[in-house]
Amino acid sequence: MQYDVVVCGLGSAGFTAAVAAARQGAKTAVLEKEFTPGGILTIGGNCAIDQFNNPFKSGDKMVIKGIGLEFVKKLEELGFAEIPDMYAPYVHHAQYSVKVNPVAAAKVMDDMLLSEGVDIYYSQPVVDVNVEQVDGEKHIKNVIISTKQGLKTIQSKVFIDTTGDGDLSAFAGANFDAGDNNGTFQPGTIRYYPAVIGNGDYVLDFGDNHNHVNKMDATDSDALTMANIAARKMLFEQMLNLKNQGQNGIMASAPMVAQREGRRIKGITSMNVDDFVAGKVFEDSICYSFWFVDIHRENEPALIKYITSGVTPTIRYTSMLPKGFKNLITAGRCVSSDRETNSALRVKASCMAMGQAAGTAAALSAIENTSPTKIDIKALKQRLKDSGAVVPAQME
Ligand SMILES: Cc1cc2nc3c(=O)[nH]c(=O)nc-3n(C[C@H](O)[C@H](O)[C@H](O)COP(=O)(O)OP(=O)(O)OC[C@H]3O[C@@H](n4cnc5c(N)ncnc54)[C@H](O)[C@@H]3O)c2cc1C
């Protein structure tokens, strides 16, 4: 199969990337290892989307709009999202979270992708990649996916890595950081749903019930296997305790431990925490992000650093371009950044804004037959603005 743009991984970032690329006229496909879109938003059991606004900013407080906002508004119209008042005075950081129903979210993602003509490949993970050297840079010729019919090859002019953990880029030989670079990663979380009696039958308690899970090395499938086994053991012990207390136990859980951090693929530039919290705007700042530095730790409180009041952090396009590659873009939690910055920019609205920028850039470069490293950033910003996204103003 030959495409203009192939998006690998259909989480928050991959979803907006694929919709954006298709809307820009690119023949687009999305490859996803599960049967459900949404990544951590759906199968990860974390249905909160932060943060579209900066409550401390003067003027328009909505710092992320575009496809992400369109998506949650669609869900709200259908009765499956709660969008809080983004202009309400600040009381607590969680008050601006958009809460979505994960089943409806996945269905609306399917609908939006299909209506834009995106080819969807579910349960067909990227397992390998063929790379060639062109003019001293790496060029991805195709990716290999695993399917019921065996291995298949998918070709594209441009590839977008939105696998969260940066699988595609790593398979292609990109350099990366991971966790603290010393084997420690933020704990993951398994969401579960205790059973309570309602209307004479069991119903699930959808309260925020979760356990933290340690040793989530995102670069090692064996370690992740052990972490998921440990999570189930923990849940089972809780169930036995509940049973012993005469309660009904736990009836369901998310199918996997949700991963907070994975690889950070080294880019042409890399975002650092000082610039991030100070809201520095670069020539290639392509979207905003709003959340604080928030590194969860195994046996101590999270490491927190707040954003300088009134400013809004930005995401650099050149940090989304893996160094030494001709036709690869990253978006979402695998972009190039130090660990502190990554713990902030990983929130879902930011991932959606990055995804839209990546998809638009990929389409522009595929249609113009040029590398994403060579496209005109001003033209990219204009396309993003024209399609409803917010682009940081340099003199702000
Ligand atoms: C426990 C927890 C709580 C959180 N709480 C919040 C919160 O309250 N608010 C908030 O905004 N954010 C929160 N976050 C952060 C946020 O949810 C994630 O950082 C964000 O969803 C990441 O989006 P993404 O698209 O980059 O990656 P993901 O959502 O991880 O999506 C990656 C997708 O790629 C697919 N994939 C992976 N490998 C392959 C492969 N080889 N081939 C094909 N597909 C592949 C995956 O199946 C997945 O669908 C939380 C995260 C966690 C883990």
The ligand as an SDF file (V2000), in Angstrom:
LIG
                    3D

 53 58  0  0  0  0  0  0  0  0999 V2000
   -2.4790    6.9670   34.5710 C   0  0  0  0  0  0  0  0  0  0  0  0
   -2.4320    8.1950   33.7440 C   0  0  0  0  0  0  0  0  0  0  0  0
   -3.1810    9.2940   34.0910 C   0  0  0  0  0  0  0  0  0  0  0  0
   -3.1760   10.4410   33.2970 C   0  0  0  0  0  0  0  0  0  0  0  0
   -3.9840   11.4930   33.6280 N   0  0  0  0  0  0  0  0  0  0  0  0
   -4.1700   12.4770   32.7250 C   0  0  0  0  0  0  0  0  0  0  0  0
   -5.1680   13.4550   32.9260 C   0  0  0  0  0  0  0  0  0  0  0  0
   -5.8760   13.4490   33.9300 O   0  0  0  0  0  0  0  0  0  0  0  0
   -5.3280   14.4180   31.9670 N   0  0  0  0  0  0  0  0  0  0  0  0
   -4.5740   14.4270   30.8330 C   0  0  0  0  0  0  0  0  0  0  0  0
   -4.8000   15.2690   29.9710 O   0  0  0  0  0  0  0  0  0  0  0  0
   -3.6020   13.5290   30.6380 N   0  0  0  0  0  0  0  0  0  0  0  0
   -3.3770   12.5500   31.5450 C   0  0  0  0  0  0  0  0  0  0  0  0
   -2.4190   11.6090   31.3360 N   0  0  0  0  0  0  0  0  0  0  0  0
   -1.4810   11.7660   30.2040 C   0  0  0  0  0  0  0  0  0  0  0  0
   -2.1020   11.4140   28.8740 C   0  0  0  0  0  0  0  0  0  0  0  0
   -3.1980   10.5620   29.0330 O   0  0  0  0  0  0  0  0  0  0  0  0
   -1.1050   10.7430   27.9100 C   0  0  0  0  0  0  0  0  0  0  0  0
    0.1860   11.2860   28.0220 O   0  0  0  0  0  0  0  0  0  0  0  0
   -1.6260   10.9410   26.4790 C   0  0  0  0  0  0  0  0  0  0  0  0
   -2.8870   10.3170   26.3690 O   0  0  0  0  0  0  0  0  0  0  0  0
   -0.6330   10.3840   25.4770 C   0  0  0  0  0  0  0  0  0  0  0  0
   -1.2020   10.4380   24.1930 O   0  0  0  0  0  0  0  0  0  0  0  0
   -0.3870    9.8400   22.9680 P   0  0  0  0  0  0  0  0  0  0  0  0
   -1.2670    9.9350   21.7930 O   0  0  0  0  0  0  0  0  0  0  0  0
    0.9610   10.4690   22.9180 O   0  0  0  0  0  0  0  0  0  0  0  0
   -0.1090    8.3090   23.3830 O   0  0  0  0  0  0  0  0  0  0  0  0
   -1.1010    7.1080   23.7440 P   0  0  0  0  0  0  0  0  0  0  0  0
   -2.4100    7.5660   24.2510 O   0  0  0  0  0  0  0  0  0  0  0  0
   -0.2910    6.1830   24.5840 O   0  0  0  0  0  0  0  0  0  0  0  0
   -1.3790    6.4420   22.3160 O   0  0  0  0  0  0  0  0  0  0  0  0
   -0.4240    5.6790   21.6300 C   0  0  0  0  0  0  0  0  0  0  0  0
   -1.1520    4.7320   20.7090 C   0  0  0  0  0  0  0  0  0  0  0  0
   -0.1910    4.0310   19.9210 O   0  0  0  0  0  0  0  0  0  0  0  0
   -0.5100    2.6480   19.9080 C   0  0  0  0  0  0  0  0  0  0  0  0
    0.7340    1.9110   19.6610 N   0  0  0  0  0  0  0  0  0  0  0  0
    1.7750    1.7280   20.5130 C   0  0  0  0  0  0  0  0  0  0  0  0
    2.7540    1.0280   19.9320 N   0  0  0  0  0  0  0  0  0  0  0  0
    2.3290    0.7650   18.6610 C   0  0  0  0  0  0  0  0  0  0  0  0
    2.9030    0.0860   17.5650 C   0  0  0  0  0  0  0  0  0  0  0  0
    4.1140   -0.4840   17.6250 N   0  0  0  0  0  0  0  0  0  0  0  0
    2.1740    0.0150   16.4060 N   0  0  0  0  0  0  0  0  0  0  0  0
    0.9460    0.5820   16.3180 C   0  0  0  0  0  0  0  0  0  0  0  0
    0.3620    1.2330   17.3550 N   0  0  0  0  0  0  0  0  0  0  0  0
    1.0520    1.3170   18.4970 C   0  0  0  0  0  0  0  0  0  0  0  0
   -1.1330    2.4000   21.2680 C   0  0  0  0  0  0  0  0  0  0  0  0
   -1.9230    1.2340   21.2790 O   0  0  0  0  0  0  0  0  0  0  0  0
   -1.9460    3.6730   21.4710 C   0  0  0  0  0  0  0  0  0  0  0  0
   -3.2270    3.5680   20.9120 O   0  0  0  0  0  0  0  0  0  0  0  0
   -2.3840   10.4710   32.1380 C   0  0  0  0  0  0  0  0  0  0  0  0
   -1.6000    9.3690   31.7860 C   0  0  0  0  0  0  0  0  0  0  0  0
   -1.6190    8.2390   32.5700 C   0  0  0  0  0  0  0  0  0  0  0  0
   -0.7990    7.0440   32.1660 C   0  0  0  0  0  0  0  0  0  0  0  0
  1  2  1  0
  2  3  1  0
  2 52  2  0
  3  4  2  0
  4  5  1  0
  4 50  1  0
  5  6  2  0
  6  7  1  0
  6 13  1  0
  7  8  2  0
  7  9  1  0
  9 10  1  0
 10 11  2  0
 10 12  1  0
 12 13  2  0
 13 14  1  0
 14 15  1  0
 14 50  1  0
 15 16  1  0
 16 17  1  0
 16 18  1  0
 18 19  1  0
 18 20  1  0
 20 21  1  0
 20 22  1  0
 22 23  1  0
 23 24  1  0
 24 25  2  0
 24 26  1  0
 24 27  1  0
 27 28  1  0
 28 29  2  0
 28 30  1  0
 28 31  1  0
 31 32  1  0
 32 33  1  0
 33 34  1  0
 33 48  1  0
 34 35  1  0
 35 36  1  0
 35 46  1  0
 36 37  1  0
 36 45  1  0
 37 38  2  0
 38 39  1  0
 39 40  1  0
 39 45  2  0
 40 41  1  0
 40 42  2  0
 42 43  1  0
 43 44  2  0
 44 45  1  0
 46 47  1  0
 46 48  1  0
 48 49  1  0
 50 51  2  0
 51 52  1  0
 52 53  1  0
M  END
$$$$
